[in-house]
Amino acid sequence: MAILYLLIPLGLLFLGLFVWIFIWSVKDGQFDDLEGPAFRILMDDDDPKIPGNEKSKLEEERQE
């Protein structure tokens, strides 16, 4: 019975910690775009419209 005096506050502390982490991650935008990264792998790397694609930028400059 004495262990409950330790486990109940410890459980409430963990619950509060997990709720705080969840609220922080929602406010930080971790759950904003869940489908975008999954579809990003299907995009063609040669597309010059993809930001950060340095290879296609260099090829465009050569063609001009």
Long-range contacts (C-beta under 8 A, 24 or more apart in sequence): none
